[in-house]
Amino acid sequence: MASSCPTCHAVTKDDNSKLCPNLVGVVGRKAGTTKSLLGPSENMKKYGVIWSTETLNEFLANPSAKVPGTAMAGILEDPQQRADVIAYLATLTN
């Protein structure tokens, strides 16, 4: 996982202390449907994709290009780093 992700996102089921949505179960989940301390993201809801390897890869390459106004500031330009993060996210199941 990219070193900055856990700053904003939780990666354990019961951790609701982070500003952004918990990443447990993100693969297969619809964008904009998870609670966070920032509140609901209308732009993410409008994006409305189901998070998959493909949609996560596109989003993580440049989040604000996919979802203008997103609070997600991190960009993973390196394709291998994105693949590694996505592979890790796929292990975070409910």
Buried (B, 14 or more C-beta within 10 A) or exposed (E): BBEEBBEBBBBEEEEEEBEBBBBBBBBEBEBBBBEBEEEEBEBBEEBEBEBBBEBBBBBBBEBBEBBEEBBBEEBBEEEEEBBBBBEBBBEBEE
